Amino acid sequence: MIDQLIARIKMDKENESHFQDSFEEKEVPSKTVLLHDGEVSNYIYFIRKGCLRQWFNKEGKDIIIK
């Protein structure tokens, strides 16, 4: 999916540089917490490889969102 998005952006020569400045590719180590409880994200994440686990803590128990 992300590869298709990148291909579409590259086709739009007029706005390509604007989009390139808006995105940053990062490699994140396994088990990295992207957002802690109570925080509001200022970013959008696209997962190119690997997986993401969503969870929250309810009364001391991790609840995993599938």
N, CA, C and O atoms as a GROMACS GRO file, in nm:
protein
  264
    1MET      N    1   0.082  -0.119   0.000
    1MET     CA    2   0.000   0.000   0.000
    1MET      C    3   0.086   0.126   0.000
    1MET      O    4   0.062   0.217  -0.078
    2ILE      N    5   0.186   0.131   0.087
    2ILE     CA    6   0.272   0.249   0.092
    2ILE      C    7   0.348   0.267  -0.038
    2ILE      O    8   0.372   0.380  -0.081
    3ASP      N    9   0.387   0.157  -0.102
    3ASP     CA   10   0.458   0.166  -0.230
    3ASP      C   11   0.368   0.227  -0.336
    3ASP      O   12   0.416   0.304  -0.421
    4GLN      N   13   0.240   0.195  -0.334
    4GLN     CA   14   0.146   0.254  -0.430
    4GLN      C   15   0.129   0.403  -0.404
    4GLN      O   16   0.119   0.482  -0.498
    5LEU      N   17   0.125   0.442  -0.277
    5LEU     CA   18   0.115   0.583  -0.242
    5LEU      C   19   0.237   0.660  -0.292
    5LEU      O   20   0.223   0.768  -0.349
    6ILE      N   21   0.355   0.605  -0.270
    6ILE     CA   22   0.478   0.669  -0.315
    6ILE      C   23   0.480   0.682  -0.467
    6ILE      O   24   0.519   0.787  -0.520
    7ALA      N   25   0.438   0.579  -0.538
    7ALA     CA   26   0.433   0.583  -0.684
    7ALA      C   27   0.338   0.692  -0.732
    7ALA      O   28   0.368   0.762  -0.829
    8ARG      N   29   0.225   0.707  -0.667
    8ARG     CA   30   0.128   0.812  -0.705
    8ARG      C   31   0.184   0.951  -0.683
    8ARG      O   32   0.166   1.041  -0.766
    9ILE      N   33   0.251   0.968  -0.571
    9ILE     CA   34   0.311   1.098  -0.540
    9ILE      C   35   0.418   1.133  -0.643
    9ILE      O   36   0.425   1.248  -0.687
   10LYS      N   37   0.499   1.037  -0.683
   10LYS     CA   38   0.604   1.061  -0.782
   10LYS      C   39   0.547   1.099  -0.918
   10LYS      O   40   0.612   1.170  -0.995
   11MET      N   41   0.426   1.053  -0.949
   11MET     CA   42   0.362   1.088  -1.076
   11MET      C   43   0.318   1.234  -1.077
   11MET      O   44   0.310   1.294  -1.184
   12ASP      N   45   0.291   1.291  -0.962
   12ASP     CA   46   0.246   1.430  -0.952
   12ASP      C   47   0.369   1.520  -0.938
   12ASP      O   48   0.405   1.560  -0.827
   13LYS      N   49   0.433   1.552  -1.049
   13LYS     CA   50   0.560   1.627  -1.047
   13LYS      C   51   0.545   1.764  -0.983
   13LYS      O   52   0.639   1.815  -0.923
   14GLU      N   53   0.428   1.824  -0.994
   14GLU     CA   54   0.405   1.958  -0.939
   14GLU      C   55   0.414   1.959  -0.786
   14GLU      O   56   0.464   2.055  -0.728
   15ASN      N   57   0.366   1.854  -0.722
   15ASN     CA   58   0.362   1.849  -0.576
   15ASN      C   59   0.459   1.748  -0.514
   15ASN      O   60   0.459   1.730  -0.392
   16GLU      N   61   0.541   1.683  -0.596
   16GLU     CA   62   0.629   1.578  -0.546
   16GLU      C   63   0.723   1.628  -0.435
   16GLU      O   64   0.738   1.561  -0.333
   17SER      N   65   0.785   1.742  -0.454
   17SER     CA   66   0.880   1.791  -0.353
   17SER      C   67   0.809   1.827  -0.222
   17SER      O   68   0.865   1.809  -0.114
   18HIS      N   69   0.686   1.877  -0.232
   18HIS     CA   70   0.609   1.908  -0.111
   18HIS      C   71   0.584   1.781  -0.030
   18HIS      O   72   0.600   1.780   0.092
   19PHE      N   73   0.545   1.673  -0.097
   19PHE     CA   74   0.519   1.547  -0.029
   19PHE      C   75   0.647   1.487   0.028
   19PHE      O   76   0.646   1.432   0.139
   20GLN      N   77   0.756   1.495  -0.046
   20GLN     CA   78   0.882   1.440   0.002
   20GLN      C   79   0.925   1.509   0.131
   20GLN      O   80   0.981   1.445   0.220
   21ASP      N   81   0.899   1.638   0.143
   21ASP     CA   82   0.934   1.712   0.265
   21ASP      C   83   0.842   1.676   0.381
   21ASP      O   84   0.878   1.699   0.497
   22SER      N   85   0.724   1.620   0.351
   22SER     CA   86   0.626   1.590   0.455
   22SER      C   87   0.645   1.451   0.516
   22SER      O   88   0.594   1.424   0.625
   23PHE      N   89   0.716   1.362   0.447
   23PHE     CA   90   0.732   1.224   0.493
   23PHE      C   91   0.876   1.196   0.531
   23PHE      O   92   0.970   1.247   0.469
   24GLU      N   93   0.892   1.116   0.633
   24GLU     CA   94   1.024   1.074   0.676
   24GLU      C   95   1.020   0.925   0.704
   24GLU      O   96   0.937   0.879   0.783
   25GLU      N   97   1.108   0.851   0.640
   25GLU     CA   98   1.111   0.706   0.662
   25GLU      C   99   1.202   0.677   0.781
   25GLU      O  100   1.314   0.725   0.788
   26LYS      N  101   1.150   0.597   0.873
   26LYS     CA  102   1.226   0.560   0.992
   26LYS      C  103   1.224   0.409   1.009
   26LYS      O  104   1.125   0.343   0.976
   27GLU      N  105   1.332   0.356   1.060
   27GLU     CA  106   1.336   0.216   1.099
   27GLU      C  107   1.327   0.214   1.251
   27GLU      O  108   1.410   0.272   1.320
   28VAL      N  109   1.226   0.147   1.301
   28VAL     CA  110   1.199   0.145   1.445
   28VAL      C  111   1.226   0.005   1.499
   28VAL      O  112   1.174  -0.093   1.445
   29PRO      N  113   1.306  -0.005   1.605
   29PRO     CA  114   1.335  -0.137   1.663
   29PRO      C  115   1.209  -0.205   1.717
   29PRO      O  116   1.113  -0.140   1.756
   30SER      N  117   1.214  -0.336   1.719
   30SER     CA  118   1.105  -0.414   1.775
   30SER      C  119   1.077  -0.372   1.920
   30SER      O  120   1.168  -0.336   1.993
   31LYS      N  121   0.951  -0.377   1.958
   31LYS     CA  122   0.904  -0.346   2.094
   31LYS      C  123   0.916  -0.199   2.131
   31LYS      O  124   0.910  -0.164   2.250
   32THR      N  125   0.932  -0.111   2.032
   32THR     CA  126   0.935   0.032   2.057
   32THR      C  127   0.792   0.082   2.078
   32THR      O  128   0.703   0.049   1.999
   33VAL      N  129   0.770   0.160   2.181
   33VAL     CA  130   0.639   0.218   2.206
   33VAL      C  131   0.633   0.350   2.129
   33VAL      O  132   0.712   0.441   2.153
   34LEU      N  133   0.538   0.360   2.035
   34LEU     CA  134   0.525   0.481   1.954
   34LEU      C  135   0.445   0.589   2.025
   34LEU      O  136   0.467   0.708   2.002
   35LEU      N  137   0.353   0.549   2.109
   35LEU     CA  138   0.265   0.644   2.177
   35LEU      C  139   0.230   0.589   2.315
   35LEU      O  140   0.180   0.477   2.327
   36HIS      N  141   0.256   0.666   2.417
   36HIS     CA  142   0.227   0.623   2.554
   36HIS      C  143   0.085   0.663   2.594
   36HIS      O  144   0.025   0.751   2.533
   37ASP      N  145   0.034   0.597   2.696
   37ASP     CA  146  -0.100   0.622   2.747
   37ASP      C  147  -0.120   0.770   2.776
   37ASP      O  148  -0.040   0.831   2.847
   38GLY      N  149  -0.226   0.828   2.721
   38GLY     CA  150  -0.259   0.968   2.746
   38GLY      C  151  -0.199   1.065   2.645
   38GLY      O  152  -0.240   1.181   2.641
   39GLU      N  153  -0.104   1.021   2.564
   39GLU     CA  154  -0.043   1.108   2.464
   39GLU      C  155  -0.131   1.118   2.339
   39GLU      O  156  -0.205   1.025   2.306
   40VAL      N  157  -0.120   1.231   2.271
   40VAL     CA  158  -0.189   1.252   2.144
   40VAL      C  159  -0.081   1.257   2.035
   40VAL      O  160   0.016   1.331   2.048
   41SER      N  161  -0.099   1.179   1.931
   41SER     CA  162   0.002   1.172   1.825
   41SER      C  163  -0.006   1.291   1.732
   41SER      O  164  -0.114   1.340   1.700
   42ASN      N  165   0.109   1.338   1.690
   42ASN     CA  166   0.120   1.443   1.588
   42ASN      C  167   0.163   1.384   1.454
   42ASN      O  168   0.192   1.459   1.360
   43TYR      N  169   0.167   1.252   1.445
   43TYR     CA  170   0.219   1.185   1.328
   43TYR      C  171   0.122   1.078   1.279
   43TYR      O  172   0.034   1.032   1.352
   44ILE      N  173   0.140   1.040   1.154
   44ILE     CA  174   0.071   0.926   1.095
   44ILE      C  175   0.180   0.824   1.064
   44ILE      O  176   0.283   0.860   1.007
   45TYR      N  177   0.158   0.700   1.100
   45TYR     CA  178   0.256   0.595   1.076
   45TYR      C  179   0.206   0.500   0.969
   45TYR      O  180   0.091   0.456   0.973
   46PHE      N  181   0.292   0.468   0.874
   46PHE     CA  182   0.265   0.365   0.775
   46PHE      C  183   0.365   0.254   0.801
   46PHE      O  184   0.486   0.279   0.809
   47ILE      N  185   0.317   0.133   0.814
   47ILE     CA  186   0.404   0.019   0.843
   47ILE      C  187   0.440  -0.047   0.710
   47ILE      O  188   0.354  -0.104   0.643
   48ARG      N  189   0.566  -0.039   0.674
   48ARG     CA  190   0.612  -0.098   0.548
   48ARG      C  191   0.646  -0.245   0.565
   48ARG      O  192   0.617  -0.327   0.478
   49LYS      N  193   0.706  -0.280   0.678
   49LYS     CA  194   0.747  -0.418   0.704
   49LYS      C  195   0.731  -0.444   0.853
   49LYS      O  196   0.766  -0.359   0.935
   50GLY      N  197   0.680  -0.560   0.888
   50GLY     CA  198   0.661  -0.594   1.027
   50GLY      C  199   0.515  -0.580   1.067
   50GLY      O  200   0.426  -0.588   0.982
   51CYS      N  201   0.492  -0.559   1.194
   51CYS     CA  202   0.354  -0.547   1.241
   51CYS      C  203   0.349  -0.449   1.358
   51CYS      O  204   0.451  -0.409   1.414
   52LEU      N  205   0.229  -0.412   1.393
   52LEU     CA  206   0.206  -0.316   1.500
   52LEU      C  207   0.105  -0.376   1.596
   52LEU      O  208   0.006  -0.436   1.554
   53ARG      N  209   0.130  -0.362   1.724
   53ARG     CA  210   0.036  -0.413   1.824
   53ARG      C  211  -0.026  -0.295   1.895
   53ARG      O  212   0.044  -0.210   1.950
   54GLN      N  213  -0.159  -0.289   1.893
   54GLN     CA  214  -0.232  -0.186   1.967
   54GLN      C  215  -0.283  -0.247   2.096
   54GLN      O  216  -0.334  -0.359   2.096
   55TRP      N  217  -0.268  -0.175   2.206
   55TRP     CA  218  -0.316  -0.224   2.333
   55TRP      C  219  -0.340  -0.108   2.426
   55TRP      O  220  -0.291   0.003   2.404
   56PHE      N  221  -0.416  -0.134   2.529
   56PHE     CA  222  -0.434  -0.036   2.636
   56PHE      C  223  -0.440  -0.111   2.768
   56PHE      O  224  -0.463  -0.232   2.771
   57ASN      N  225  -0.419  -0.039   2.874
   57ASN     CA  226  -0.415  -0.098   3.006
   57ASN      C  227  -0.548  -0.069   3.077
   57ASN      O  228  -0.587   0.046   3.093
   58LYS      N  229  -0.616  -0.175   3.119
   58LYS     CA  230  -0.743  -0.161   3.191
   58LYS      C  231  -0.728  -0.232   3.323
   58LYS      O  232  -0.721  -0.354   3.330
   59GLU      N  233  -0.722  -0.152   3.430
   59GLU     CA  234  -0.712  -0.205   3.566
   59GLU      C  235  -0.594  -0.301   3.580
   59GLU      O  236  -0.607  -0.407   3.641
   60GLY      N  237  -0.479  -0.263   3.524
   60GLY     CA  238  -0.358  -0.344   3.537
   60GLY      C  239  -0.345  -0.457   3.437
   60GLY      O  240  -0.247  -0.532   3.441
   61LYS      N  241  -0.443  -0.472   3.347
   61LYS     CA  242  -0.438  -0.581   3.249
   61LYS      C  243  -0.424  -0.522   3.109
   61LYS      O  244  -0.496  -0.429   3.073
   62ASP      N  245  -0.329  -0.577   3.028
   62ASP     CA  246  -0.314  -0.533   2.890
   62ASP      C  247  -0.428  -0.589   2.805
   62ASP      O  248  -0.450  -0.710   2.802
   63ILE      N  249  -0.499  -0.501   2.738
   63ILE     CA  250  -0.605  -0.539   2.647
   63ILE      C  251  -0.553  -0.515   2.506
   63ILE      O  252  -0.525  -0.401   2.469
   64ILE      N  253  -0.541  -0.621   2.426
   64ILE     CA  254  -0.488  -0.613   2.289
   64ILE      C  255  -0.603  -0.592   2.193
   64ILE      O  256  -0.705  -0.660   2.199
   65ILE      N  257  -0.584  -0.495   2.102
   65ILE     CA  258  -0.684  -0.464   2.000
   65ILE      C  259  -0.646  -0.538   1.873
   65ILE      O  260  -0.536  -0.520   1.821
   66LYS      N  261  -0.736  -0.623   1.823
   66LYS     CA  262  -0.708  -0.702   1.702
   66LYS      C  263  -0.776  -0.641   1.584
   66LYS      O  264  -0.765  -0.693   1.473
   0.00000   0.00000   0.00000
